[in-house]
Amino acid sequence: MNSLQAYIGYAAGILGFIPFIFLVISMRKGITKPNLAGWTLYMLAMIMIVTSSIALDAWQAVWLAVAYVIGQAVVISVSFKTVFFSFTKFDYLCVVVSILSLCIWLYTDNPLYALVINVGIDALGSLAIARKLYKYPGTEDTPAWSIALAVSVLNLFAVASFDLSNALYPVVIVISNVVIVALSLRKKLNP
C-alpha cells in the first residue's frame, strides 16, 4: 500500500465517526430509534471484520471498520435510553453464524472465512435497516447515512488491491449505504 492510500484509509477512519455524531443527535431528539439487538449484532460482526482484516493484512479497510465499532458501541449505549430491543430468531442465527465463523477461522487457520461470513452478516444487517426504512420511512437519519456513504466511497480509494480480502468489505459497505440512503430519501421525494 502506498502512502497516499494509507492516508486515505486514516482519513476515512477519522471521518467514519461523523455519521455517528449525527445519529446520536437524532436519537436524542427522538427521531431515530435504532434496534438495540440489531446494532449489537452489527458490532459483533464488525469486530470480526476488524480482526479478520488485520489477520489478512488488509489494513486499509480496518480504520473505517474500527471507527464503526466505536461508533456502534456509542449507539448501543445511547440506545439503552430509547429501549427498542427486538432480538428475533434471525438475530440469534446471525450471532451463532458469527461465532461459528470464528470457530472456522481457528480450525482452518484462514481468517478469510471469518471475513466473508461477517461481511455477509453485516450486509444482512443493512438489509434489515433497508426493510425497516421501506416499511417505516423516516426512521433513520438521512444526513448520517449520507455522510457514511461519502466516507465509504472515500475508503474505496484506500484499497491497495481489489482482491477478496482487501476489497470485499469496502465494496459491500458502499452498496449497503447506497441502498439505505436511497430509501431514506424516498420519504422526502414522495411525501
N, C-alpha and C positions, 0 to 999 in steps of 0.2 A: 504494500500500500504506500503510495507516495504521500508526501507531507500535506499536500492540498486536500487529499481525501481524508487524511487524519483530522485536519482542522474542520472540515465539513462535518465529519462524524461527531466531533466535540461540540460544534455549534448546534447540530441537531439535538444532541443530548441536553444541552442547556436550554434551548428553545422548547424542548419537549415538556418542560414544566408549565409553560404559559397556558395551555388549554386547561390544565387542572385548576389554575387560579380562577379562570372564568367559570369553570364547572362548580367549584366550591361557592363562589359568589351566587351563582344561580341556585344552588342548593339552599343556601342561607336565606334567599328571598322566597323559597318555596316553589320555584318554577320547575326545577329539575328534581325528580325523585328517583334516584338510581336504586336498583335492586341490590341489596347488600350481598345476597348469595351470588348473584352474577358477577359483581365486582371482586368478590373473594375468589371465585373461580378464575376470573381474568388474571388476578395477581398470582395465583398458583401456577397457571400456565406461563405467565411472563417470567417468573423466577426460573422455571425450567428452560425457557428460551434463552435467558441470560446465561445460565450455567452451561448449557449445551453449546451455545455460540462461543463462549470463552474456550471450552474444551476443543472446539473445532478451529480455533484461532481466527474466528470471524469477528474481529474487534470492531469494525466499522458499524456493525448492527447493534453492538452492545450498548453504546452510550444512550441511544434513544430508548432502548428497552429498559435500561437501568432507571432512567428518568420516569418511565411509565410505572415501574414497580413502586418507586417512592410516591409518585402521584396517586397511584391506586391505593396505597396504604393510607394516604390522607383522605381520599374519598371514602374509604371504608370507615375511618374513624369519625368523619363528619356524618356519615350515613346512620350512625347509631342514634342520632337525634331525630332523623326522619322515620326510622324504624320500618322501612319497607323491606321485608325479608320473606322471600318465597323460594325455598330450595326445592326444586322439582326432581322427579326421577332422572330427568335429563342432566341436571346439575350434578347429582350424585354419580351418574355414569361418567361424566366428564372428569370428575375428581378421581374416580377409580382408574380411568384410562390414563390420566396424567401420572398417577403413581405407578401404574403398570409400565409406562414409558421409561420411568427411572429404573425400574427393575430390568427392562430390556437393555437399556444402556449399560447397566452394571454387568449384566450377564454376557452381552456381546462385546463389551468394551468399545462400543461405537455410539458416540453422542449424537450422530446424525439421526438415528431413530427417534430419540427424545425430541430433537429439534422439530422434525417433520410432524410428529404426533401433536406436539404442543402448539405449533403454529396452526395446525388444523383445529385444535380446541379453541384457540384464540379467534380464529375465523368463525367458528360456530357461535362464540360469544357475540361477535359482531352481527351475525345473522339474527341472534336473539334481540339485540338492540334494534336492528332494522325492522324486525317483525313488530316490536313494540311501537316503533315510530309509525309504521304503516297503520296499525290499529288505533294508536293514540297520538295523533300529530301534536307537536308542541311539547312533548315530554323530555326533550333533550335540548341542550344549549347549542344553537347553530354556530355562534361565534367560536365556542370552544372546539367544536368538531371541525370547523373550517381552518382554524389555526393548526389543529392536529394534522389535517390533510396537507397543509403547506409544509409543515415540518417533516412529515413522512416523505413528501416529494423531495425536499432538500436532502434527506437521508439517503435517497437513491444515488445521489452524486458521490456519496462516501463509499459506495460498494466498490471494492477493489477488483473483484472478478464476479461475473454473473454466472456462478455455478450454484448448485443447490444449497450448499452450506452457507454461502455468503449472501445470496440474493433472495432466498425464499421469504424470510420474514419481512425485509423491506418492501418487497413487491406486494405481498399479501396485505400488509398494513395500509398501503396506498389504496388498493382496491377496496378494502373494508371501509376506509374513511370516505372514499368517493361515494359509495352506496349510502352511508349514513348521512353525509352532508346533503346529497340529493333528496333523500327522504325528509330531512329536516327542513329543507327549503320548500318542499311540497305544500306545507301548510301556508306559507307566505304567498306562493304563486297561485294557489287555489283556495281562497279563504272560505 
